[in-house]
Amino acid sequence: MPQFVQSEQQRELISSLVQEIPAYRKKMRMSQAELGDAVGKSRQKISEMERGSVPLGWDTYLAILMVLGAHGVLEPRGRDAERLAATGRLIGGRIRF
C-alpha cells in the first residue's frame, strides 16, 4: 500500500489521537474489532495502531474522527475542539458534530 506524504501538523494530530484511541473506545463501549469494522480495518490493525507498531494514515484518522463524532464522545471544548479545528483547517472546511 502506498504511503502518502503527511505534513508535520497531520503527523501531530494523528499522534495525539493514537494515544487516546483506547480511552475513546472505552467511552463508546466499543471493541477493537467493532472500531475496525466501523473504519474498514481489521481488529489486528486497530491493535497495532494503538500500540504504535503500524502507522495510522490520514484517511483512517479522518474515519476514526467521524466514528467518534457519530458516537457523541468528542467534547465541544478543550483538546477535542482544538483537534477538530486543526483538522478542519487542513481539509479546507469546518468539522462539526
C-alpha positions in Angstrom: 0.0 0.0 0.0 1.5 3.4 -0.9 2.3 5.8 1.8 1.4 9.4 1.2 3.4 12.3 2.4 1.9 13.9 5.5 2.5 17.3 6.8 4.0 17.8 10.3 0.6 19.1 11.5 -1.1 15.9 10.2 1.5 13.8 12.0 1.0 15.7 15.2 -2.8 15.3 15.0 -2.5 11.6 14.2 -0.1 11.0 17.0 -2.3 12.8 19.6 -5.3 10.8 18.5 -3.5 7.4 18.6 -2.6 7.9 22.2 -6.3 8.4 23.0 -8.0 5.7 20.9 -8.2 3.2 23.8 -9.9 5.7 26.0 -12.3 6.8 23.3 -13.2 3.1 22.6 -14.0 2.6 26.2 -16.2 5.7 26.3 -18.1 4.2 23.3 -18.0 0.7 24.8 -16.5 -0.5 21.5 -14.0 -3.3 21.0 -11.1 -3.1 18.6 -13.0 -5.3 16.2 -16.0 -3.0 16.3 -13.9 0.1 15.7 -12.1 -1.7 12.9 -15.4 -2.6 11.3 -16.5 1.0 11.5 -13.4 2.4 9.8 -12.7 -0.5 7.4 -9.7 -2.0 9.3 -9.2 -5.3 11.0 -9.1 -5.8 14.8 -5.4 -6.6 14.4 -4.7 -3.3 12.6 -6.5 -1.3 15.3 -4.5 -3.1 17.9 -1.2 -2.4 16.1 -2.2 1.2 15.6 -2.9 1.6 19.4 0.4 0.1 20.2 2.2 2.3 17.7 3.6 -0.7 15.8 1.9 0.4 12.5 1.3 4.0 11.4 -2.2 5.5 11.3 -2.9 7.0 7.9 -4.6 10.3 7.4 -7.7 8.6 5.9 -8.0 6.3 8.9 -7.5 9.3 11.2 -10.5 11.1 9.5 -12.6 7.9 9.6 -12.0 7.5 13.3 -12.9 11.1 13.9 -16.2 10.5 12.1 -16.9 7.5 14.3 -16.1 9.4 17.4 -18.4 12.2 16.4 -21.2 9.8 15.4 -21.0 8.2 18.9 -21.0 11.6 20.6 -17.8 11.1 22.6 -16.0 14.2 21.3 -16.1 17.2 23.7 -17.2 20.6 22.5 -14.1 22.3 24.0 -10.6 21.5 25.0 -8.4 19.1 23.1 -11.2 17.6 21.0 -12.3 21.1 19.8 -8.7 22.0 19.0 -8.2 18.8 17.1 -11.4 19.3 15.1 -10.5 22.9 14.3 -7.0 22.0 13.2 -8.3 19.1 11.1 -10.9 21.4 9.5 -8.2 23.9 8.6 -6.2 21.1 6.9 -9.1 19.8 4.9 -10.3 23.3 4.0 -13.6 23.2 5.8 -15.2 23.0 9.2 -16.0 19.9 11.1 -18.9 20.0 13.5 -20.7 17.3 15.4 
